[in-house]
């Protein structure tokens, strides 16, 4: 995290900087865009209502500390983050909780879409299901 008022003058978009505002971490929109791509949602400008309602998950993932037993290292040669599992002695370029956040994102989006379809069914409007359109009476 960078202290409040620190300039973000790093041109490497592979590095996510987090600024503090009144001791609370804030995420730069560019960082949110990187996490949106990383978790498979695509560009922020193309997100639908379902995806936009799940941006909180991306924010939490971006600000999540490294779990106990892991160590964050920065590979200066490749400018890549490396996460080391000290117990197993293995390193990865993926945060140890990435799979958790990807699963949470998937479950929350599926739940939202279920509610969305239920609301459309109550309104008796056509619903797109994959490549088909279904009508509910």
Backbone as a printed PyTorch tensor [residue, N CA C, xyz], in Angstrom:
tensor([[[  0.8440,  -1.1810,   0.0000],
         [  0.0000,   0.0000,   0.0000],
         [  0.8880,   1.2430,   0.0000]],

        [[  0.4210,   2.2510,  -0.6770],
         [  1.1290,   3.5240,  -0.7390],
         [  0.4640,   4.5120,   0.2110]],

        [[  1.2410,   5.3290,   0.9060],
         [  0.6470,   6.3350,   1.7990],
         [ -0.2330,   7.2990,   1.0220]],

        [[ -1.2080,   7.8830,   1.7240],
         [ -2.1180,   8.8340,   1.1080],
         [ -1.3340,   9.9620,   0.4540]],

        [[ -1.7170,  10.3050,  -0.7790],
         [ -1.0640,  11.3800,  -1.5040],
         [  0.1320,  10.9450,  -2.3320]],

        [[  0.5330,   9.6730,  -2.2330],
         [  1.6670,   9.1960,  -3.0180],
         [  1.2990,   9.1500,  -4.4890]],

        [[  2.1930,   9.5750,  -5.3720],
         [  1.8850,   9.5190,  -6.8040],
         [  1.9680,   8.0760,  -7.3180]],

        [[  1.1170,   7.7740,  -8.2840],
         [  1.1530,   6.4690,  -8.9530],
         [  1.8680,   6.6550, -10.2870]],

        [[  3.1640,   6.7160, -10.2690],
         [  3.9030,   6.9790, -11.5000],
         [  4.6710,   5.7630, -11.9760]],

        [[  4.0900,   4.6020, -11.8320],
         [  4.7000,   3.3940, -12.3610],
         [  3.9900,   3.0570, -13.6690]],

        [[  4.7290,   2.8740, -14.7440],
         [  4.1320,   2.5930, -16.0430],
         [  3.8990,   1.1120, -16.2880]],

        [[  4.2640,   0.2700, -15.3630],
         [  4.0990,  -1.1710, -15.5330],
         [  2.7200,  -1.5770, -15.0350]],

        [[  1.8040,  -1.9380, -15.9780],
         [  0.4390,  -2.2670, -15.5730],
         [  0.3160,  -3.6620, -14.9480]],

        [[  1.4190,  -4.3920, -14.8390],
         [  1.3880,  -5.6910, -14.1670],
         [  1.5190,  -5.5330, -12.6560]],

        [[  1.8260,  -4.3270, -12.2040],
         [  1.9850,  -4.0570, -10.7810],
         [  0.7550,  -3.2970, -10.3010]],

        [[  0.1020,  -3.8100,  -9.2790],
         [ -1.1000,  -3.1790,  -8.7350],
         [ -0.7110,  -2.3770,  -7.4960]],

        [[ -0.9220,  -1.0800,  -7.5570],
         [ -0.6540,  -0.2110,  -6.4170],
         [ -1.9600,   0.0640,  -5.6890]],

        [[ -1.8980,   0.1110,  -4.3900],
         [ -3.0660,   0.4120,  -3.5760],
         [ -2.7450,   1.6390,  -2.7390]],

        [[ -3.5660,   2.6790,  -2.8870],
         [ -3.3780,   3.8830,  -2.0910],
         [ -4.2620,   3.8130,  -0.8530]],

        [[ -3.8070,   4.4630,   0.2020],
         [ -4.5930,   4.5620,   1.4220],
         [ -5.2500,   5.9280,   1.4790]],

        [[ -6.5250,   5.9340,   1.7940],
         [ -7.2570,   7.1850,   1.9760],
         [ -7.9290,   7.0980,   3.3320]],

        [[ -7.4830,   7.9320,   4.2650],
         [ -7.9650,   7.8900,   5.6520],
         [ -7.7930,   6.4930,   6.2270]],

        [[ -6.6230,   5.9100,   6.0030],
         [ -6.2350,   4.5780,   6.4920],
         [ -7.0630,   3.4460,   5.8800]],

        [[ -7.8020,   3.7170,   4.7990],
         [ -8.5910,   2.6770,   4.1300],
         [ -8.0310,   2.4810,   2.7300]],

        [[ -7.7640,   1.2320,   2.3360],
         [ -7.2030,   1.0140,   0.9930],
         [ -8.2330,   1.2880,  -0.0970]],

        [[ -7.8230,   2.0220,  -1.0970],
         [ -8.6760,   2.2880,  -2.2550],
         [ -8.0090,   1.6930,  -3.4840]],

        [[ -8.8010,   1.1990,  -4.3770],
         [ -8.2850,   0.5320,  -5.5620],
         [ -8.4340,   1.4440,  -6.7730]],

        [[ -7.3560,   1.6410,  -7.4840],
         [ -7.3560,   2.4480,  -8.7010],
         [ -8.2220,   1.7520,  -9.7480]],

        [[ -9.0270,   2.5100, -10.5300],
         [ -9.8660,   1.8860, -11.5630],
         [ -9.0790,   1.0160, -12.5400]],

        [[ -7.8410,   1.4040, -12.8370],
         [ -7.0110,   0.5870, -13.7320],
         [ -6.7030,  -0.7740, -13.1290]],

        [[ -6.5210,  -0.8040, -11.8100],
         [ -6.2770,  -2.0790, -11.1280],
         [ -7.5200,  -2.9520, -11.1690]],

        [[ -8.6760,  -2.3320, -10.9940],
         [ -9.9340,  -3.0770, -11.0670],
         [-10.1180,  -3.6680, -12.4690]],

        [[ -9.7200,  -2.9200, -13.4810],
         [ -9.8030,  -3.4070, -14.8680],
         [ -8.8920,  -4.6230, -15.0690]],

        [[ -7.6920,  -4.5760, -14.4720],
         [ -6.7640,  -5.7140, -14.5760],
         [ -7.3690,  -6.9520, -13.9130]],

        [[ -7.9660,  -6.7810, -12.7360],
         [ -8.5700,  -7.9190, -12.0430],
         [ -9.8030,  -8.4370, -12.7860]],

        [[-10.5480,  -7.5580, -13.4310],
         [-11.6930,  -7.9810, -14.2290],
         [-11.2410,  -8.8910, -15.3680]],

        [[-10.1620,  -8.5120, -16.0320],
         [ -9.6080,  -9.3500, -17.1020],
         [ -9.0620, -10.6600, -16.5310]],

        [[ -8.3440, -10.5690, -15.4140],
         [ -7.7010, -11.7360, -14.8040],
         [ -8.7280, -12.8010, -14.4250]],

        [[ -9.8720, -12.3770, -13.8940],
         [-10.8990, -13.3280, -13.4890],
         [-11.8870, -13.6510, -14.6010]],

        [[-11.5730, -13.2360, -15.8310],
         [-12.3420, -13.6540, -16.9950],
         [-13.6020, -12.8700, -17.2770]],

        [[-13.7770, -11.7030, -16.6660],
         [-14.9840, -10.9200, -16.9180],
         [-14.8630, -10.0420, -18.1530]],

        [[-13.6400,  -9.7530, -18.5600],
         [-13.4260,  -8.9100, -19.7250],
         [-13.3180,  -7.4450, -19.3440]],

        [[-13.3290,  -6.5560, -20.3490],
         [-13.1700,  -5.1230, -20.0850],
         [-14.3420,  -4.5790, -19.2590]],

        [[-14.0480,  -3.6290, -18.3860],
         [-15.0930,  -3.0430, -17.5370],
         [-16.2150,  -2.4270, -18.3630]],

        [[-15.8790,  -1.8730, -19.5140],
         [-16.8880,  -1.2120, -20.3500],
         [-17.8970,  -2.1920, -20.9380]],

        [[-17.5920,  -3.5040, -20.9130],
         [-18.4900,  -4.4980, -21.4890],
         [-19.2470,  -5.3080, -20.4300]],

        [[-19.1120,  -4.9400, -19.1670],
         [-19.7590,  -5.7070, -18.1140],
         [-21.2500,  -5.4040, -18.0570]],

        [[-22.0230,  -6.4590, -17.8250],
         [-23.4560,  -6.2960, -17.6550],
         [-23.7980,  -6.0820, -16.1960]],

        [[-25.0660,  -5.9940, -15.9130],
         [-25.5440,  -5.7450, -14.5500],
         [-25.0620,  -6.8360, -13.5940]],

        [[-25.1190,  -8.0780, -14.0290],
         [-24.7010,  -9.1960, -13.1820],
         [-23.2410,  -9.0580, -12.7710]],

        [[-22.3780,  -8.7740, -13.7330],
         [-20.9550,  -8.6580, -13.4500],
         [-20.6540,  -7.4230, -12.5960]],

        [[-21.3200,  -6.3170, -12.8890],
         [-21.0790,  -5.0870, -12.1270],
         [-21.4400,  -5.2570, -10.6570]],

        [[-22.4760,  -6.0510, -10.3760],
         [-22.8690,  -6.2850,  -8.9870],
         [-21.8470,  -7.1360,  -8.2270]],

        [[-20.9190,  -7.7590,  -8.9520],
         [-19.9280,  -8.6190,  -8.3040],
         [-18.5500,  -7.9600,  -8.2200]],

        [[-18.4370,  -6.6950,  -8.5540],
         [-17.1350,  -6.0220,  -8.5010],
         [-16.5420,  -6.0150,  -7.1030]],

        [[-17.3800,  -6.1180,  -6.0990],
         [-16.8650,  -6.1460,  -4.7270],
         [-15.9250,  -7.3280,  -4.5290]],

        [[-16.2030,  -8.4430,  -5.2080],
         [-15.3480,  -9.6300,  -5.0810],
         [-13.9600,  -9.3240,  -5.6470]],

        [[-13.9100,  -8.6300,  -6.7770],
         [-12.6240,  -8.2710,  -7.3690],
         [-11.8470,  -7.3410,  -6.4480]],

        [[-12.5550,  -6.4170,  -5.8090],
         [-11.8930,  -5.4880,  -4.8850],
         [-11.3030,  -6.2300,  -3.6960]],

        [[-12.0880,  -7.1410,  -3.1310],
         [-11.5960,  -7.9070,  -1.9780],
         [-10.4120,  -8.7750,  -2.4000]],

        [[-10.4940,  -9.3940,  -3.5800],
         [ -9.3920, -10.2280,  -4.0700],
         [ -8.1270,  -9.3900,  -4.2560]],

        [[ -8.2890,  -8.1880,  -4.7860],
         [ -7.1320,  -7.3270,  -5.0300],
         [ -6.4710,  -6.8840,  -3.7310]],

        [[ -7.2510,  -6.7290,  -2.6900],
         [ -6.7260,  -6.2240,  -1.4180],
         [ -6.4200,  -7.3340,  -0.4180]],

        [[ -6.6560,  -8.5750,  -0.8130],
         [ -6.4770,  -9.7070,   0.1000],
         [ -4.9960,  -9.9350,   0.4330]],

        [[ -4.6960, -10.0140,   1.7200],
         [ -3.2980, -10.2900,   2.0850],
         [ -2.9190, -11.7390,   1.7820]],

        [[ -1.6500, -11.9980,   1.7950],
         [ -1.1480, -13.3560,   1.5780],
         [ -1.4320, -14.1690,   2.8530]],

        [[ -2.0120, -15.3680,   2.7220],
         [ -2.3170, -16.1700,   3.9080],
         [ -1.0610, -16.5680,   4.6880]],

        [[ -1.2770, -16.8930,   5.9470],
         [ -0.1670, -17.3440,   6.7850],
         [  0.4450, -18.6030,   6.1780]],

        [[  1.7440, -18.6840,   6.2180],
         [  2.4520, -19.8210,   5.6340],
         [  2.9470, -19.5390,   4.2260]],

        [[  2.4710, -18.4300,   3.6490],
         [  2.9070, -18.0120,   2.3160],
         [  3.7150, -16.7390,   2.4410]],

        [[  4.5500, -16.5040,   1.4660],
         [  5.3610, -15.3070,   1.4440],
         [  5.2780, -14.6850,   0.0540]],

        [[  5.1070, -13.3660,   0.0220],
         [  5.0760, -12.6400,  -1.2380],
         [  6.4890, -12.2250,  -1.5910]],

        [[  6.8770, -12.5120,  -2.8060],
         [  8.1810, -12.0750,  -3.3140],
         [  7.9340, -11.3640,  -4.6390]],

        [[  8.8390, -10.4870,  -4.9680],
         [  8.7410,  -9.7630,  -6.2260],
         [  9.9460, -10.1030,  -7.0670]],

        [[  9.6990, -10.6790,  -8.2410],
         [ 10.7770, -11.0300,  -9.1580],
         [ 11.1160,  -9.7910,  -9.9820]],

        [[ 12.2050,  -9.1580,  -9.6470],
         [ 12.5990,  -7.9030, -10.3060],
         [ 12.8940,  -8.0960, -11.7940]],

        [[ 13.4090,  -9.2580, -12.1640],
         [ 13.7660,  -9.4910, -13.5700],
         [ 12.5310,  -9.5180, -14.4630]],

        [[ 11.4670, -10.1820, -14.0050],
         [ 10.2630, -10.2970, -14.8270],
         [  9.1570,  -9.3510, -14.3780]],

        [[  9.3720,  -8.6180, -13.2900],
         [  8.3770,  -7.7160, -12.7030],
         [  7.1010,  -8.4810, -12.3700]],

        [[  7.2640,  -9.7070, -11.8960],
         [  6.1130, -10.5440, -11.5720],
         [  6.0500, -10.8140, -10.0760]],

        [[  4.8380, -10.9260,  -9.5910],
         [  4.6200, -11.3200,  -8.2030],
         [  4.8000, -12.8270,  -8.1090]],

        [[  5.4180, -13.2610,  -7.0360],
         [  5.6120, -14.6920,  -6.7980],
         [  5.1520, -14.9800,  -5.3690]],

        [[  4.3570, -16.0270,  -5.2220],
         [  3.8520, -16.4290,  -3.9190],
         [  4.5030, -17.7540,  -3.5470]],

        [[  5.1960, -17.7710,  -2.4340],
         [  5.9560, -18.9440,  -2.0160],
         [  5.2260, -19.6260,  -0.8670]],

        [[  4.9250, -20.9130,  -1.0490],
         [  4.3680, -21.7360,   0.0230],
         [  5.5620, -22.2700,   0.7980]],

        [[  5.8110, -21.7080,   1.9740],
         [  6.9970, -22.0650,   2.7490],
         [  6.9880, -23.5260,   3.1930]],

        [[  5.8170, -24.0590,   3.5290],
         [  5.7330, -25.4450,   4.0040],
         [  6.0570, -26.4320,   2.8850]],

        [[  5.5350, -26.1830,   1.6960],
         [  5.7440, -27.0990,   0.5710],
         [  7.0060, -26.7610,  -0.2150]],

        [[  7.5070, -25.5370,  -0.0380],
         [  8.7010, -25.1320,  -0.7690],
         [  8.4650, -24.9220,  -2.2520]],

        [[  7.2340, -24.5200,  -2.6160],
         [  6.9160, -24.2820,  -4.0250],
         [  6.4980, -22.8240,  -4.2170]],

        [[  6.7040, -22.3260,  -5.4200],
         [  6.3460, -20.9540,  -5.7540],
         [  5.3340, -20.9420,  -6.8850]],

        [[  4.4940, -19.9170,  -6.9010],
         [  3.4720, -19.7740,  -7.9320],
         [  3.3030, -18.3000,  -8.2540]],

        [[  2.8820, -18.0200,  -9.4640],
         [  2.5830, -16.6350,  -9.8430],
         [  1.1440, -16.2720,  -9.5050]],

        [[  0.4010, -17.2200,  -8.9530],
         [ -1.0000, -16.9950,  -8.5920],
         [ -1.1400, -16.8880,  -7.0830]],

        [[ -1.9300, -15.9150,  -6.6450],
         [ -2.2100, -15.7410,  -5.2260],
         [ -2.8530, -17.0270,  -4.7090]],

        [[ -2.5040, -17.4690,  -3.5070],
         [ -3.0480, -18.7210,  -2.9800],
         [ -4.5740, -18.7560,  -2.8850]],

        [[ -5.2260, -17.6000,  -2.8490],
         [ -6.6840, -17.5670,  -2.7290],
         [ -7.3970, -17.2610,  -4.0470]],

        [[ -6.6750, -17.2390,  -5.1640],
         [ -7.3080, -16.9600,  -6.4560],
         [ -8.4330, -17.9340,  -6.7670]],

        [[ -8.2290, -19.2150,  -6.5220],
         [ -9.2690, -20.2170,  -6.8170],
         [-10.5050, -19.9620,  -5.9600]],

        [[-10.3020, -19.5800,  -4.7060],
         [-11.4370, -19.2650,  -3.8330],
         [-12.2450, -18.1080,  -4.4060]],

        [[-11.5600, -17.0200,  -4.7880],
         [-12.2690, -15.8480,  -5.3090],
         [-12.9190, -16.1360,  -6.6550]],

        [[-12.2900, -16.9370,  -7.4990],
         [-12.8880, -17.3090,  -8.7850],
         [-14.1670, -18.1160,  -8.5490]],

        [[-14.1300, -19.0480,  -7.5980],
         [-15.3180, -19.8390,  -7.2670],
         [-16.4220, -18.9850,  -6.6690]],

        [[-16.0530, -18.0600,  -5.7790],
         [-17.0310, -17.1570,  -5.1810],
         [-17.6880, -16.2950,  -6.2470]],

        [[-16.8930, -15.7780,  -7.1600],
         [-17.4120, -14.9640,  -8.2570],
         [-18.3950, -15.7680,  -9.1010]],

        [[-18.0270, -16.9870,  -9.4310],
         [-18.8920, -17.8480, -10.2390],
         [-20.2120, -18.1340,  -9.5230]],

        [[-20.1420, -18.4690,  -8.2320],
         [-21.3650, -18.7810,  -7.4700],
         [-22.2670, -17.5530,  -7.3290]],

        [[-21.6890, -16.4020,  -7.0570],
         [-22.4870, -15.1820,  -6.8980],
         [-23.1450, -14.7720,  -8.2140]],

        [[-22.4250, -14.9240,  -9.3110],
         [-23.0080, -14.5870, -10.6150],
         [-24.1360, -15.5540, -10.9660]],

        [[-23.9520, -16.8300, -10.6890],
         [-25.0040, -17.8180, -10.9590],
         [-26.2380, -17.5190, -10.1130]],

        [[-26.0210, -17.1540,  -8.8570],
         [-27.1460, -16.8380,  -7.9660],
         [-27.8820, -15.6060,  -8.4690]],

        [[-27.1430, -14.5760,  -8.8600],
         [-27.7750, -13.3600,  -9.3720],
         [-28.5950, -13.6740, -10.6210]],

        [[-28.0210, -14.4650, -11.5150],
         [-28.7410, -14.8040, -12.7610],
         [-29.9830, -15.6200, -12.4750]],

        [[-29.9600, -16.4670, -11.4500],
         [-31.1440, -17.2370, -11.0650],
         [-32.2560, -16.2900, -10.6320]],

        [[-31.9180, -15.3000,  -9.8120],
         [-32.9120, -14.3140,  -9.3820],
         [-33.3930, -13.4730, -10.5500]],

        [[-32.4830, -13.1630, -11.4570],
         [-32.8240, -12.3630, -12.6290],
         [-33.8360, -13.1100, -13.5030]],

        [[-33.5950, -14.3970, -13.7350],
         [-34.5090, -15.2060, -14.5410],
         [-35.8540, -15.3300, -13.8350]],

        [[-35.8480, -15.5190, -12.5080],
         [-37.1010, -15.6270, -11.7600],
         [-37.9260, -14.3440, -11.8960]],

        [[-37.2750, -13.2040, -11.8330],
         [-37.9890, -11.9210, -11.9710],
         [-38.5680, -11.7790, -13.3760]],

        [[-37.8180, -12.2060, -14.3690],
         [-38.3100, -12.1370, -15.7550],
         [-39.4730, -13.0940, -15.9540]],

        [[-39.3930, -14.2790, -15.3340],
         [-40.4900, -15.2430, -15.4310],
         [-41.7680, -14.6660, -14.8360]],

        [[-41.6460, -13.9810, -13.7220],
         [-42.8160, -13.3780, -13.0940],
         [-43.4090, -12.2900, -13.9720]],

        [[-42.5490, -11.6090, -14.7210],
         [-43.0190, -10.5560, -15.6220],
         [-43.5000, -11.1290, -16.9480]],

        [[-43.3550, -12.4530, -17.1420],
         [-43.7790, -13.1650, -18.3560],
         [-43.1340, -12.5990, -19.6170]],

        [[-41.8220, -12.3590, -19.5240],
         [-41.0500, -11.8810, -20.6690],
         [-40.1730, -13.0210, -21.1760]],

        [[-39.7420, -12.9760, -22.4450],
         [-38.8470, -14.0110, -22.9600],
         [-37.4790, -13.9360, -22.2810]],

        [[-36.8690, -15.1030, -22.1060],
         [-35.5680, -15.2000, -21.4570],
         [-34.6100, -15.9030, -22.3930]],

        [[-33.4180, -15.3520, -22.5720],
         [-32.3870, -16.0040, -23.3720],
         [-31.6930, -17.0480, -22.5120]],

        [[-31.7380, -18.3020, -22.9570],
         [-31.0690, -19.4040, -22.2720],
         [-30.0830, -20.0170, -23.2430]],

        [[-28.8310, -19.5800, -23.1530],
         [-27.8350, -20.0440, -24.1230],
         [-28.1840, -19.4890, -25.4890]],

        [[-28.3030, -20.3480, -26.4950],
         [-28.6500, -19.9120, -27.8500],
         [-30.1300, -19.9810, -28.1120]],

        [[-30.9660, -20.2900, -27.0950],
         [-32.3930, -20.4510, -27.2450],
         [-33.1370, -19.3230, -26.5190]],

        [[-34.3690, -19.1060, -26.8900],
         [-35.2260, -18.1580, -26.1770],
         [-36.3890, -18.9500, -25.6020]],

        [[-36.6310, -18.7820, -24.3240],
         [-37.7450, -19.4760, -23.6670],
         [-38.7930, -18.4610, -23.2410]],

        [[-40.0590, -18.8610, -23.3500],
         [-41.1670, -18.0110, -22.9090],
         [-41.8390, -18.7100, -21.7430]],

        [[-42.1810, -17.9410, -20.7280],
         [-42.8420, -18.4970, -19.5610],
         [-44.2120, -17.8570, -19.4120]],

        [[-45.2110, -18.6880, -19.1650],
         [-46.5980, -18.1780, -18.9720],
         [-46.9760, -18.2360, -17.5310]]])
